[in-house]
Amino acid sequence: MNPLAYRNGKNALAISAYWGKPLDKPDWYSINAIASDEPEIFIYSVVGWPFVDEEELVRSMAAMKDKHILCRINSPGGDVYSGMSLFNAFSNHPGGVTVRIEGMAASIASIIAMGGKKVEAYPNTMLMVHNAMVLTCGNHNELREIADIIEKISGQMCDIYTGKCKKGKKEMKSMMDEETYMTAQEALDKGFIDTILKNGKGVKAEFDLPFANVPEYFKASDRELTERDAEKILRDAGFSRHKAKAILAGRKDGDEPVVDPPIVPITPPQDDSGIIAALKNNIKLFGGN
């Protein structure tokens, strides 16, 4: 079996749906200050196929030659082969790579982090390790073959983790079987990271994670949108505090409250675009611009 045979159009659609990341928004990394002495790579989304090919990033790193690179990570994981390519590129970069975990380094993103010559993390971040996973279908023979391949990949991941943190393979396999989430302090104590940054703080890693044991802190929020949330969106859109409150109260400035306007319900979508669209509709109903 060709281990890359899964890279086809149908599976691309399935993986896009699995992660909730549209194929028409394929970017997952960016490079800043590429001409400077210390360029920065940002990995802030789902890694690799079926989105932007990791080859472009690896080639960009090769062009940086002996420059030291800072890689800033907040990622739920992604394609295992894409991640392995980046681990190898980071590990062998002549100028060295410092990895900084700024939210989450989960699944294959934690493998990428292990490629750093030095691994830093903010105190409020997390690192997650687990076994390789697959979306698949097939008959019993095909599924057994796929399971064998996935087991081998998990073994390779275990070797990478133990090579960094010096834990025994038995303990590491147990951690991977249990899908283990570690705080920065726990990751430091176990040897996955080298330093906890004392200045500044990371970003909240809020992803719709398709894993089994996701801590509540990292789950995408499905709470009801509060008036304070809506007011903040209006303020960010350029309305004054007074105007925003008036809109949410259902009136124009100086008017009596409107009794029964057909307000579009505001429900929490996966991003702010739906919220803003609903708010703009309500703004038009109340005479806003």
N, C-alpha and C positions, 0 to 999 in steps of 0.2 A: 504493500500500500504506500502510495506517495503521501507523506505526512502533510504536504501543502495542498493536497487535492481539495481541501475544504474551502480554499480561496476561490469562490465562484459567486456569481450574481445572486443566487437564491440565499446562500449563507450570509452574504453581505447584508441583505435586507433583514435576515433573522437577527444578526448580531447588532445591527443598528437599533432594532426594536428592543433587544435585550438590554442594551445600555441606555436606551432613550436618547440616543444621539443621532441627529439626522445625517444622512449621507451627503446632503448638500451643504453641510457645515463641517468639513473634514479636518480643519486645523486642530491640532492638539499640542503643538509646541511653537515657540517663537525664540528668536535669537536677538539679543540686544548687544549693542556696542561691539559688534564683530571686529571692528578695526582697532579696538582698544587693547591694552595689555591684558585685561581680564574680562573677556566676553562672558555674557550670561545666557544660559539656556533656561527657558521657562517650560516646564511640562505640567500643564494645568488642566488636563482632560484625559479621556480614554486614549490609551496608547496604541498606535500602529494600525494594522489592517483591521477593517476595510476602509480606514480613513487615509490620511496622508501617509505615504510610504516612508518608513524610517530611513531608507537609503539616502534621502535628501539630507537628513540631519547628520548621518554618519559621514557623508561627503563634506558637509560644512565643517565638521570637527576636524577632518583630515586637513582641510585648508588652513585651519588655525595652527597647525603644526605644534610648536613648542609652547604655545600660550597656555597659561593656567585658566581653567574654565570653572565657573560657578554654575551649578545646575540647581534650580529651585523647583521643588516638586510639590504638587498637590493633586494627586491622581488616584482614582479607584482601581487602576490596573488596566488590562487590555489584552492584546494579542501576545501570547507567550513567545513566539519566535521573534516578533518585533522587539520585545523586551530583552530577550537573550542577546540580540544583536547590539542593543544599546549597552547592556552590561559589559560585553566584550570591548566595545568601543571606548567606554569610560575607563575600564581597567587598564587598557593599553595605550591611552592617550599620552604622548610624550610629556606634555606639560602638566599632567595630573588634573584630576577633576575633584572639586569639593562639592558634595551633595548637601543641600540644605532642605530639610523637610519642613514645609511651611503650612501644611494642613494635614494631609494624609498621604502615606505611601502604602498602598494596599495591593495585595496580590502581586502581579508582575512588576508593579511600580516599586515594591519593596526589593525585588531582585535588582532592578536598575539602580536603586540607592546603594546596594552593596558594591557596585562598581566604583564608587567614589574612593579616592585615596584617603579622604577624610569625610565623615558623615556627621552633619550637624542637624539639630532639631530644636524648634522652639518648645517651651515647656508645655504648651497646650495642644501639641500635635500627637498623632498616633501612627503606628506602623503595624501592618497586619500580614501574617503569614498563613498560607493554607496550601492544600494540594492543587495541582493543575486541574482545570475544569474544561468541559467541552459541551457544545450544543451539537447534537447529532441525531441521526436516524439510520436504520439499517437492519439487516437480519442478524441472527444470533452469532454467525461467524464474523461478520463485519464488526459488530459491537465488541466482541471479545478482542479482536485485533486492535480496535481503537483503545480499549481499556488498557491493553499491554503498552501501547505507545504513551498514553497519559501517565501510567505508572512510571515509565522510564523518565519522562519529563519531570515528574515530581521528585524522583531520585536525584536528578541533576540540580533541581532547585535546592533540595536538602544539602547537597554538597556545597553549593554556593553559600548558603546560610551558615553552615558549620565552619566553612573556611574563614568567615568574617568573625563570628561570635565565639568560636572555639567550644561550642556545645557539642556533646556527643550526638551521634546520629539517632540513637534511640529516643533521646529527649526531644530532638528536633522533629522527628517524625510524629511524635505524640502531639507536639505543638501544632504541626501542620494538619494533622487529622482533626484536631479540635477547632481549627480556624481561630487562631489566637490574635487578639488585638492587644497591643502594648502601648502604654503611655510613653512619653519621652523618657521618663525616669526608669520605667521598666525596661525599655529598649537599651538604655545606657547600662543598667545593671547586668543585663544579659549579654552585652557586648555587640549589639546590632548597630549602635551608633557610638560616636567617639566623644561628642560634646553636646551639652544642652546650652543654648544661647540664653544669656541672662538679660540682654537688652532687646526690647521690642517684643512683639508677639506674632504668632502665625495667624492665618486666616481660617475661618471655620470651613471644614471640608464637608459641605452638604451635598451629597450625591444620592441618587436613587439606587442604592447598592443592591445588586441581585444575589447577595450571599446569605448564608444561613444564620450567622450569629452577630449581626450588625448591632453595635451599641446605639442606644437611642440618640445620642449626641450627633451621630453621623447620618441619621436617616433624613431624607428629604421631608420637609414639613408638610403635613396635611391639615394643619390647624386652620380654623376659620380666620379670615382676614379681619383684623381689628380696625377700628376707626383711626387709631394712631398710625397703623401701617398705611392706610389709604391716604391720610394726611401727608405722610412723608413722601409718598409717590407724587402727590400733587405739588408739594414744595419743590421736589427735585425737578419737576416739569416746568418750574418757573413761577408758580403762583405764590402770592404772599400768604402768610399764615392766616390772616383774616379772611382772604378770599377762599382759601382751601377749606376752612371751617364752615364758611357760608355754603359752599358747594355741597359739602357732606351733610349739612343740615337741611339741604333741599330748598335753598332760596338764593336770590340775588342779594347783593349788598343793599341793606336798608328795606328789603321787602318782607312781607309777612311770609311765614312758612307756606310752601306749596303743599296742598293736601294730598293729591293722588297722581303724581307724575309717574310715567311708566319707566321706572328705574331698572336698568339692566343689573341682575344680580352679579356681585363680584365674588368669584370663586377662585381659590388658589391654584393656578396652573403651574406648569413646570418652570416657567420663567415669568418675568415681569411684563412681557409684551402683551399677554392677554389681559392682565390687570389694567395696564395703561390704556388699552383699547376700550375696555369697559368704562373706565373713568372718563375718557374723552367723550364717549357717547353720552354719559350723564352730564358732562359739562355743557355739551350742546343743548341738552334738554333744559338746562337752567340758564341758558343765555350766555354761557362762557364762550371764549374764543377757541 
